Amino acid sequence: MTGMRAIDFHVHLPTPDWLDGSMAGYLEAAEAYFRSTVQRQSLGELAGKYRALDTRAVLLAWDAETATGRPRVPNETVAAACEQYPDAFAGIGSVDPHKGEAAVAEVARIAALGLRGVKFHPSLQAFAPDDERYWPVFAACEEHGLLALFHTGTSGIGARQPGGQGIRIDYAHPLKLDAVAAAHPRLTVVAAHFGWPWHMDLIAVALHKTNVFIDISGWSPRRIPAEVVRELTGRLSGQFVWGSDFPFLTPERCLAELGELGLAGDALLRDNAAQILGLSP
């Protein structure tokens, strides 16, 4: 559909913007959780990596300023990367839902920049998606034809730390997306990391609502629960997308393991993502 092997739906910037700015104080615990050392790379090096894999990376902006006090990765940074390396990158913006009317206005800005969606991280941004105070932001995504990508489930950021570094994982329970998807039927809702340990709840939501998609990033494919594998190869094969969660997991490892497991079909690796991102063939 896109003339390439795969689309990596979930790629954080491996640059100081995110690793040493937005993630300051969080990175070490996350590396321990993922049992990996992140690879710092320039955007040019990252583009080369994905070109070599015949894969397009979906880069994620980041704005959790209100809850964390850390600087954002501006939407303009991601848009500029996509403009400079259009064959290697597509982009998803970010807004801080606590910013109210400014957040709604930023959604319009994201659309004008040519980005494909908006990333939300309820745990790091400290908000509940089913709280209707934040729904004008989702309505704006729906209005501008932007998908909404939500972190769901537990968090490698803050993991195995006292108090989880103050980060609440209950905000990221996937059932909180059911109300969002019900109220915004023209909004494509993507639940990242398949909501573990509440993955069966997420599967129930996706079976009920065709505008809900599931992203399997953040997991070694070998460790994905059997119940999730059964659905991505069965009833929900049209509603799953693959992502790596780079730089915590490498796309090379994920693609190799998916191939070994017999899961490297075009729908999961490429076609479903191309459809909801609006990427041309």
VENHU-V489113 format. One record per residue. RES is the residue in three letters. PSI is psi as a letter, one per 20 degrees, with the letter a starting at -180 (NA if undefined). D_CENTER is the distance of its C-alpha to the mean C-alpha in whole Angstrom. Layout:
res->RES psi->PSI d_center->D_CENTER
res->RES psi->PSI d_center->D_CENTER
This chain:
res->MET psi->h d_center->21
res->THR psi->i d_center->20
res->GLY psi->j d_center->23
res->MET psi->r d_center->20
res->ARG psi->g d_center->19
res->ALA psi->r d_center->16
res->ILE psi->p d_center->12
res->ASP psi->o d_center->10
res->PHE psi->i d_center->7
res->HIS psi->n d_center->5
res->VAL psi->o d_center->7
res->HIS psi->q d_center->9
res->LEU psi->p d_center->12
res->PRO psi->k d_center->15
res->THR psi->r d_center->17
res->PRO psi->h d_center->19
res->ASP psi->g d_center->17
res->TRP psi->g d_center->15
res->LEU psi->g d_center->16
res->ASP psi->i d_center->20
res->GLY psi->f d_center->19
res->SER psi->h d_center->16
res->MET psi->j d_center->16
res->ALA psi->p d_center->20
res->GLY psi->i d_center->21
res->TYR psi->h d_center->18
res->LEU psi->g d_center->18
res->GLU psi->g d_center->21
res->ALA psi->h d_center->20
res->ALA psi->g d_center->16
res->GLU psi->g d_center->18
res->ALA psi->g d_center->21
res->TYR psi->g d_center->18
res->PHE psi->i d_center->17
res->ARG psi->l d_center->20
res->SER psi->q d_center->19
res->THR psi->p d_center->20
res->VAL psi->q d_center->18
res->GLN psi->o d_center->19
res->ARG psi->p d_center->19
res->GLN psi->q d_center->20
res->SER psi->r d_center->20
res->LEU psi->h d_center->18
res->GLY psi->g d_center->21
res->GLU psi->h d_center->21
res->LEU psi->g d_center->17
res->ALA psi->g d_center->18
res->GLY psi->h d_center->21
res->LYS psi->g d_center->19
res->TYR psi->h d_center->17
res->ARG psi->g d_center->20
res->ALA psi->h d_center->22
res->LEU psi->i d_center->20
res->ASP psi->l d_center->20
res->THR psi->q d_center->16
res->ARG psi->p d_center->14
res->ALA psi->p d_center->11
res->VAL psi->o d_center->9
res->LEU psi->q d_center->9
res->LEU psi->p d_center->7
res->ALA psi->r d_center->10
res->TRP psi->p d_center->11
res->ASP psi->n d_center->13
res->ALA psi->k d_center->14
res->GLU psi->g d_center->18
res->THR psi->g d_center->20
res->ALA psi->h d_center->19
res->THR psi->h d_center->19
res->GLY psi->j d_center->21
res->ARG psi->q d_center->19
res->PRO psi->q d_center->19
res->ARG psi->r d_center->16
res->VAL psi->o d_center->14
res->PRO psi->q d_center->16
res->ASN psi->h d_center->15
res->GLU psi->h d_center->18
res->THR psi->g d_center->17
res->VAL psi->g d_center->14
res->ALA psi->h d_center->16
res->ALA psi->h d_center->19
res->ALA psi->g d_center->17
res->CYS psi->h d_center->17
res->GLU psi->h d_center->20
res->GLN psi->h d_center->22
res->TYR psi->m d_center->20
res->PRO psi->h d_center->19
res->ASP psi->i d_center->20
res->ALA psi->h d_center->17
res->PHE psi->q d_center->14
res->ALA psi->r d_center->12
res->GLY psi->q d_center->11
res->ILE psi->p d_center->8
res->GLY psi->a d_center->10
res->SER psi->q d_center->10
res->VAL psi->q d_center->13
res->ASP psi->o d_center->15
res->PRO psi->h d_center->16
res->HIS psi->i d_center->19
res->LYS psi->j d_center->21
res->GLY psi->c d_center->22
res->GLU psi->h d_center->23
res->ALA psi->h d_center->22
res->ALA psi->g d_center->18
res->VAL psi->g d_center->20
res->ALA psi->h d_center->21
res->GLU psi->h d_center->18
res->VAL psi->g d_center->16
res->ALA psi->h d_center->19
res->ARG psi->g d_center->19
res->ILE psi->g d_center->16
res->ALA psi->g d_center->17
res->ALA psi->h d_center->20
res->LEU psi->i d_center->18
res->GLY psi->j d_center->17
res->LEU psi->r d_center->14
res->ARG psi->i d_center->12
res->GLY psi->a d_center->10
res->VAL psi->p d_center->9
res->LYS psi->p d_center->6
res->PHE psi->q d_center->8
res->HIS psi->n d_center->9
res->PRO psi->h d_center->12
res->SER psi->g d_center->13
res->LEU psi->h d_center->13
res->GLN psi->i d_center->14
res->ALA psi->l d_center->17
res->PHE psi->q d_center->17
res->ALA psi->o d_center->17
res->PRO psi->h d_center->15
res->ASP psi->j d_center->18
res->ASP psi->o d_center->21
res->GLU psi->i d_center->22
res->ARG psi->h d_center->22
res->TYR psi->i d_center->19
res->TRP psi->h d_center->19
res->PRO psi->h d_center->21
res->VAL psi->g d_center->17
res->PHE psi->h d_center->16
res->ALA psi->h d_center->19
res->ALA psi->h d_center->19
res->CYS psi->g d_center->15
res->GLU psi->g d_center->17
res->GLU psi->h d_center->20
res->HIS psi->j d_center->19
res->GLY psi->k d_center->17
res->LEU psi->p d_center->13
res->LEU psi->r d_center->11
res->ALA psi->o d_center->9
res->LEU psi->p d_center->5
res->PHE psi->p d_center->6
res->HIS psi->p d_center->6
res->THR psi->q d_center->9
res->GLY psi->a d_center->12
res->THR psi->r d_center->14
res->SER psi->p d_center->13
res->GLY psi->h d_center->14
res->ILE psi->p d_center->14
res->GLY psi->i d_center->18
res->ALA psi->q d_center->18
res->ARG psi->k d_center->22
res->GLN psi->q d_center->23
res->PRO psi->p d_center->26
res->GLY psi->j d_center->24
res->GLY psi->k d_center->21
res->GLN psi->k d_center->21
res->GLY psi->j d_center->22
res->ILE psi->p d_center->18
res->ARG psi->p d_center->18
res->ILE psi->i d_center->16
res->ASP psi->h d_center->18
res->TYR psi->h d_center->16
res->ALA psi->j d_center->13
res->HIS psi->p d_center->15
res->PRO psi->h d_center->14
res->LEU psi->h d_center->17
res->LYS psi->i d_center->16
res->LEU psi->i d_center->14
res->ASP psi->g d_center->17
res->ALA psi->h d_center->19
res->VAL psi->g d_center->17
res->ALA psi->h d_center->17
res->ALA psi->g d_center->20
res->ALA psi->i d_center->21
res->HIS psi->m d_center->19
res->PRO psi->i d_center->20
res->ARG psi->j d_center->19
res->LEU psi->p d_center->15
res->THR psi->o d_center->13
res->VAL psi->p d_center->11
res->VAL psi->p d_center->8
res->ALA psi->o d_center->8
res->ALA psi->q d_center->5
res->HIS psi->j d_center->8
res->PHE psi->k d_center->11
res->GLY psi->j d_center->12
res->TRP psi->p d_center->14
res->PRO psi->j d_center->17
res->TRP psi->k d_center->17
res->HIS psi->h d_center->16
res->MET psi->h d_center->19
res->ASP psi->g d_center->19
res->LEU psi->g d_center->15
res->ILE psi->g d_center->17
res->ALA psi->g d_center->20
res->VAL psi->g d_center->18
res->ALA psi->h d_center->16
res->LEU psi->h d_center->20
res->HIS psi->h d_center->21
res->LYS psi->o d_center->19
res->THR psi->i d_center->18
res->ASN psi->j d_center->16
res->VAL psi->p d_center->13
res->PHE psi->q d_center->11
res->ILE psi->p d_center->10
res->ASP psi->p d_center->7
res->ILE psi->j d_center->9
res->SER psi->r d_center->8
res->GLY psi->j d_center->9
res->TRP psi->p d_center->13
res->SER psi->p d_center->16
res->PRO psi->h d_center->16
res->ARG psi->h d_center->20
res->ARG psi->j d_center->19
res->ILE psi->p d_center->17
res->PRO psi->q d_center->19
res->ALA psi->h d_center->22
res->GLU psi->h d_center->21
res->VAL psi->g d_center->18
res->VAL psi->g d_center->19
res->ARG psi->h d_center->22
res->GLU psi->h d_center->20
res->LEU psi->i d_center->17
res->THR psi->i d_center->21
res->GLY psi->d d_center->23
res->ARG psi->h d_center->22
res->LEU psi->k d_center->19
res->SER psi->h d_center->18
res->GLY psi->j d_center->18
res->GLN psi->j d_center->14
res->PHE psi->q d_center->12
res->VAL psi->q d_center->10
res->TRP psi->p d_center->10
res->GLY psi->r d_center->8
res->SER psi->g d_center->9
res->ASP psi->k d_center->8
res->PHE psi->q d_center->11
res->PRO psi->j d_center->13
res->PHE psi->h d_center->13
res->LEU psi->q d_center->13
res->THR psi->q d_center->15
res->PRO psi->h d_center->14
res->GLU psi->g d_center->18
res->ARG psi->g d_center->18
res->CYS psi->g d_center->16
res->LEU psi->h d_center->17
res->ALA psi->g d_center->21
res->GLU psi->h d_center->20
res->LEU psi->h d_center->19
res->GLY psi->g d_center->22
res->GLU psi->h d_center->24
res->LEU psi->i d_center->23
res->GLY psi->k d_center->24
res->LEU psi->j d_center->20
res->ALA psi->l d_center->19
res->GLY psi->r d_center->20
res->ASP psi->h d_center->19
res->ALA psi->g d_center->18
res->LEU psi->g d_center->15
res->LEU psi->h d_center->15
res->ARG psi->g d_center->15
res->ASP psi->g d_center->17
res->ASN psi->g d_center->14
res->ALA psi->g d_center->12
res->ALA psi->h d_center->15
res->GLN psi->g d_center->16
res->ILE psi->i d_center->13
res->LEU psi->i d_center->12
res->GLY psi->k d_center->16
res->LEU psi->p d_center->17
res->SER psi->q d_center->20
res->PRO psi->NA d_center->22
